[in-house]
Amino acid sequence: MNNLKADADRRPSAIWKSVARSRWFYAMMLPGVLYYVVFCYLPMGGLLVAFKDYNLFKGIWESPWAGFDHFRTVFQSPDFPVIFRNTLIISVYRILFNMVPDVALALMFNEIRLVWFKRLVQTITYGPHFLSWVIVYGLVFAFFAPGSGFVTTFIRDTWGFSPNVLTEPGLFRPLLLVSDLWKNTGFGAIIYLAAMASINPELYEAAEADGAGRWRKMWHITLPGIRSVFVLLLILRLGHILDAGFEQVYIFLNSRVYGVGDIIDTWVFRRGLEQLDYSVAAATGFFKSAIGFVLVLGANRLAKKLGGDGIW
């Protein structure tokens, strides 16, 4: 009994000693923790606005309760089926067509043996990630502006017609995908390159001893080695399936393509900030968060059942 009590007394001191030994790691972790606390967890108190008739002058606590009225307003809106469908389609397109190029580019980088050439190509491919969507749209506009864009002018002078790429509803979603691929594929490949670097090189040596070529090593060693990272990123993307990239869509959006490009976030922006209907905007955000939470839990459980690691 005395031994148990002595162990219990020693535990707090052992914990503090461990913290003191790793103090610099905790110091490096502190900015990230503060970021999520300040910008992710504290604002969750604002979800109360979704259940109240929020008045800017009365504040959250003094505003009257509305129950689920604002949720009914969102779901009964004639715009909701359109924006919900557009959000799902654009998000699914991003998951299906944007994750595989990241892996493919990482595999190509992994096979390059010239270090200087590999670094040069990596710099060129992940450089666009650091450009804002405003700059990206400026580049797209310079190429495809109706009547004055470089590509538009070339097609008009060569074939005699002038395509309206930026205002054509059938081309809006492909334009989003292609521009997103150009901007983010190089940066996404870095994550898979880091995962490939952690694969035990003895596996490749053993495969070479057995006569395996590059394709065999890639298929049986490299791809299984990064499977857990791919599943993790897939689960995280499913949690944001109702986001669909607000910044990009908002900048590329115009009145001609609202039917295929208007998503939940752009609708919330107009309803919440332009019309000052904060309660409906908060209810929509609550709905998105609930759907994302359920999808993350479901995808994580499915990944574990299929033999993956999941998030936890």
N, C-alpha and C positions, 0 to 999 in steps of 0.2 A: 504493500500500500504506500509506504514511504517512497519506494522507488518510482511508482507512478506519479506521485505528487512532485517529486524532484524533476522527472521528465517534463511534466506540464509547466514547471517553472522555467526550465531551460529553453522551451520552444520559442517564446517571444524573443529572447536574446539571440537565439540562433537565427531567427528570421531577420532581425535587424542587422546582424553581422553579414548575412547573405546580401541584404539590400546595400549595405555599406561597401561590400566588395564589388558590386555591380552598379555602383552609383552613376558611372558615366553612361552606361547603357540606358538606365532609367532617365537620365538627363536628355539623351538623344530621343527617347521615346516621348518625353513630355510635350513637345510642340504638337505632335500628331494627336495625342490624347486630348489636349486642350482644344485643338481644331474641332474634333468630333463632339466634344462636350458643348462647346459654344455654338457651333453651327448646325449640329444634328440633333442633340438630345434636349438642350434647353428650348429650342423652338417647338418641340413637340407639345409644350403646354399650350401653344396656339391652336391646337386641334379642337380646343373647346369652342372656338369660333364657329365650327361647323354645326354645332348644336344650339346656337344662339342667333337672334336677330341682331347682329353686331352693329353697333352705332359707334362711329369714330370718336364722338365727343363723350359718350358715356363710358367707353372702355369695355373690356371683356367682362368684368365682374358685374357691372351695372346693367349690361344689355340683357333684355328679356330672353328667356329660354324659348326655343322653337322646336325642340325635339328632332324628329327626322324629316321635317318639312323641306329642308334644303336638299336632302338626298333625293326626295321625291321630285323636286324641281329639276335636278340634274337628270334623273333617269327618264322623266317624262318630256324632256326637251326634244323638239324635233331634230335638233342638231346632234344629239347624243349618239344615235346609231351610226351616223356618218363619221364622226370624229373617232368613235371607238373602233370602227372597222379600219379606218385609215391608220390609226395608231398601231393596231395589231399587225396589219400588213407590212408597214414600214419596219416595225421592230423584228418581225419574223424574217423579212428579207435581210436585215442587217445580221441576224444570227446565222442564217443559212449561207450567205454569200460573203460575209466579212471575216469569219473565223478561219475558214479553210485557207484563204490566201495568206493569213498570218503564219500558219503552220508551213505552208508550201515555201514561203520566202525564207523562213527560218531553216528549213531543210536545205535550201540552196546555199544559204550562207554557211551552213555547217559543212558543206562539201567543198567550199572554196579553200584552196591550200595557199594561195598567195595572200599573205597577211595585209600588205598595203592595198591590194585591190579590194579585199573584203572590207577593210575599214572605209575605203572611199565609197563603195556602193552602199554600205550601211549609213554613212553620213548623208548621202544623197536621198536615201529612201525614208529615213526617219526625220529628216529636217522639216518637211511640211507639217508634221504634228505640232510644231511650235508656232505655226501661223494661226491667227484668229480666223473664224469663219467669215468675218467681214472681208479680210484680204483674199480668202479663197473665192468668195463670191465675186470680188472685183476681178480676179483672174478669169473666172468662168464667164463673166459679163464681157470681158475684153475679147474673148474668143467667140461667144455665141450671141452677142447683142443683136437684136433685130435690125438689119439694114447696115450696121457698122462694125459688127464683130469680124475678127480675122477669118474664122472658119465660115461664117455666114457670107462674107464678101467673096471668099474663094469659091464656094458652092454656087453663088449667084452668077459670078463671072464665067464659071466653067459649064454649069448645067442649066443656067437660065432661070432658076427659082431660088427663093430666099426662105429657108426654114426658120420657124419661130421656136427654137429649142426651149427657151426659158418660159414660154407661155403655152406650150403644148401639154395638155393634161396627160397624154399617153407617155410623154418623155420625162415627166417630173420625177417620178420615183426612180427610174434608172439614173437620172442625173444626180439624185441624192446619193445613191449607192456608189456610183463611179467616183464622185468627189470625195466621199467618205473613205473609199478604198485608197485613193491617192494620198489622202491626208494622214491616215492612221495605220495603214498596213505595216509600214516600216517600223513604227514604234511598237506595234503589237508583236512583231517578230522577236523583239528583244526578250520578251518574257519567255518564249519558247527556247531561245538560244541559251538563256540562263538555266532552264531545265535540262537542256541537252548537255551543258557543261557539268552537271552533277551526276551524269550517268557514269558508272564505273568503266574506265577504259579497258579493264581486263576482259570485259564481255566482248568488246570488238576484237581484241587479240585472240580470244578463244574462237570467235567466229572465223577470223582469217585463217587460223590453224586448221579449221574444218573445211576450208575452201570457199567460204561465203564471199560473194562480191559486194559491191556497194549497195545494190538494190536489196539484197538479202539482209544486210546489216541494218539498213534503214527500216525495212519492214518488220524485222523480228527483234531489234534492239532499240533503235531510236524512237520509233512511234510508240511502242509500249512504255518506254521510259518517260515520255511526256504526256501519257494518257491522263494521269491524275491532275496535271496542270490544266489540260484541256477541259476536263470535267468541272474543275473548280471555276474556271472562267465562264463556262456555259451556265453553271448555276447562278453565278453573279449576274450574268446578262439576263437570265430569266427573271431575276428579281427586279430588273429595270425594264421589263418588257413594255410597260405602259409609258415610258419616257419618250422613246423614238427620236431622241436628239433634238431638243427644243431649239437650241441656238441655230443649228443648221437649217431646220425647217422654217423657222421664223424669218431668217434672212433671205432664203430662197423663195418664200411664199409670195404669191401675187394673186390678184382677184380672179385671174383666168384659171387657176389650178386649185381653188379652194375645195372643189369636190373630191379631189384625190390627195390633197396635201394638208388639209386642215386637221390637226391632231388635238388630243386632249389638252396638252400644255398651251398651245396657241389659243385655244378656246378659253381656257382659264385665264390666260393673260388678258385677253380682251374683256372678259366678264369681270375679273377681279380688279384690274388696274385701270382700265379705260372706263368701265361702267361703275366702278367702286362697289361691286357686289362681293364683298369679302367672304361672306358666309357661304355662298355657293362655291366660290373658288376653294375655300377650305374643305368643304364637303367632298369636292372632287379629288383634292389631294389625299384626303383620308381614304377614299375609295381606292385610289391608286396604290397607296401604301399597303392596304389590306390585301389586295390582289397580289402584289409583289411578295409579301410575307408568306402567303399561302403557297405561291409557286416555288419560293426558295425552300420551304420545308418539304414540299412534295418532290422537288428535283433532288434534294439531298438524300431523302429516303430512297428514292428510286436508284440513285447512283450507288448507294451502299448495297442494295439488293442485287445489283448487277456486278458487284465485286469491286467497285471503286472506293475511294477514300471519303469523298464528300468534303464538306466544310468542317464538320465536327463528328 
